[in-house]
């Protein structure tokens, strides 16, 4: 460091001496250059700036500016460097450094993260210096900057320009690779694979070959072709093992292995990636992926070690890494370290997605870690975010911090707005009051819960608390005092016969003092022989009640139940002294049934005995309900259960249990009598909406409608269910079923709204987080969402979600359906080969999609004119018993004819006639195809014969119009235009609904055009466009009409149609020609500036053949606008900068430059331009003579 300082000091002392001694510009420049070469960039920059300011007329000024810029660039002072480079480029456009300077302007803007400005600078290199060695590289760099700024369209144009303008440049493979990557990201797999396949034909040693293999593998993954993808990744690792692509290939292979559950293979891939990788960002990704593999293999210690190895990460990534480390420690049961992770997670907790956050908190609850959960969600200000109050309540409940929980619940503004957690929070409120011995408040909360949310998950628990309060906690002391006073009065008056029973009941019913009650009833069994049986009944009730005490252990409960059963038995033994014999008998039977395993026959015997002995008992309903419910689960006694339920339904309509009788009976008969069951469910849902069974009945009705395909009714009821019962456990299942029905009925927006917010794609693709957040949740939601996007016309999203579902659930219940739908989307977008791969994935056991897929594959091969392959597939479907057999057989015959296998087609035709003798339409089609076969073989006589047979034998079939049109084509080929015109002119009237009308009018227009009947040609072409037609026919017709409009001077119409053409066919091969015509129309419509702007915009995407033409029209527009100086400047770019083409644009440019000079009165310059035409080699002799003639005319005038 000291040596460097001394050297700098010496230079600083040396500068003034040297400057004084060496005053000429050459030495000054050399000195500055030496400073630059010695890397004293700050001194060099000062010296170069001083140089060009001191010697502004020097030949080295451009070099000085360039090196001043380079010095500042190396100092990373990109703003000042950019100024130096740009001033050089603007002030010295003819400098050898000018192109490089523009390139460095782009570099500076890139370093400053100004992507749009960088792109413009790089594009300027190609625009001003298209033949410079940096031009193709500048386009490549411009494309990168455009992409970073989000302008994908311009990126594609720039990359395509590299391929078109510089096909032999070293940048071409990189441009192809980037284009393929963009197409892949846009799900344009067909375009991506065309580009990739072209790259793979290149030398395998090229730098982009490995990149092409990587993209090929990624494309295979998108199609679900995992094995093919792995083959490409393995080849990269084998042949390009030290390349950056090898790292990415290994990571993709590892992810694929992880998804397939092969952790060993995944780790092997990652070891390859680790050996080669030098990128810190990828190193972090590798560590995370390695951790996920270990985690999936339950090697939690190794997983945690891998996650901990990631040193630098965004807050969001850091939050998830800490979470994964927590999970790793948790599953190792290392709670000390797990809790430390939670402390680290606390400041980053908000970065976790809602689903993950909730599952983590649920996990803490399940692990009895309420304290840790509270520390995690409570912020430094002690305020809990509103959405986490629910979790705070659960944690406080688990810790038994009842007063804090009560404060929280009472502070929550309105419990009824707590969404699907409302019933739970009301239960917590009731439970909290119960724990705090606020029994009346607890009962109020319970009553609200069971009244407002009768279908809730906590109703039964709430009723249990209510029962405990009423049985053990809520004393009626006033009533007890009155009862005791009455007993005292009876004692004074000598009326003591029932005193012990009455006293016992006061302790039992009012004071809840069951131990004293038991002692009193025990005494009663001895002291009141006239009520001995009744005393045993009450004593049994006491022990039965004590067995229900909430704090009791199981052994104590059994002991109390045993004592209860014993006393009920004694009550029955003393039945003559019990005034409630039916109650005593039932309690004895009931406790026995609850304590022992009793056969169904014995139960039936008990209940029958009770009913026979006490036919008018108030307990009759309870006996029937018990028997009905018990026998509902015993098929041998199903009839008994049904009879019991019918009696209950008929005789106990006022009962509080009536809805349960209806529901249980409906469930019992649902399979045998679905219509009757449905009516019962409807009755419950409509008449008893506040009962515990109403939601279950409503759900049963909705599902019944869905099974009957009455989707509108089913959806209506499901929507009603979610509106009224969103707090139930069944709500999530209902939502998924609703999504399915929404898709079935085309209500796609509703399906999307229902599902999109519930699915986090990033989480689903992370195996650790997906398992935490979604657990065993159904992935079919992904398929339903894909279908909704598909039917809604949102193709890219549909493709994305179909692909995700197939990757995550390759063997899922909707896999075949999703593969079929995804293939259809790719086929619709013109990506037939991608569709073929997806159709081929569908297995034979996945009917009906297998047969449909085979048919689609055959159709695609047919459309691709691979008739042999099409015939093979159609043939495989002809012998099957399915709806496609006849269609497949017909297509087989047509394919064979088109493939030239007419003999085999004739054999199949005979079989077809035997099977489908009445299929007149297909017989017409076969006849037509034979005619087409002979037409292409130029056997026109035979062809016309077949066409005539179609018209005469099958004139009423849809193929008659095809035969007529084909006959006309034969006539045109034979130059019998009058006969052809006669057929075509009569065609629209004869076949007004034909799908051939577009082709007919196109042919008519062509005939009129050739005959120079342009008005008729225009009319025919316009008529053509009114009818639906295939892409090729439509393109041809539009091109013909545009050409006719322009030839006849209808420039407005020509331009309008050309604009429509480029919008509909943006990738058409003649797209640039239509763009040029749009600009020509501007010129002819005197809109010169519009022409110039449009031409400059399209020039960037033009190849070397079209670029001079565009440049010429820019000059022409300016010339016609009277802007002669600007016109000359544009014209001269053609001979100076453009590549020579077949059309001699340079001669035209020089000639019109001369014309512009004449307009400016600069005759000598005009003559110089004309002489340039004469002297320049390669220009046509006629044009040279025209130039000589013009010189003569000018001089003659002089």
Order of alpha helices (4+ residues) and beta strands (2+ residues): alpha-alpha-alpha-alpha-alpha-alpha-alpha-alpha-alpha-alpha-alpha-alpha-alpha-alpha-alpha-alpha-alpha-alpha-alpha-alpha-alpha-alpha-alpha-alpha-alpha-alpha-alpha-alpha-alpha-alpha-alpha-alpha-alpha-alpha-alpha-alpha-alpha-alpha-alpha-alpha-alpha-alpha-alpha-alpha-alpha-alpha-alpha-alpha-alpha-alpha-alpha-alpha-alpha-alpha-alpha-alpha-alpha-alpha-alpha-alpha-alpha-alpha-alpha-alpha-alpha-alpha
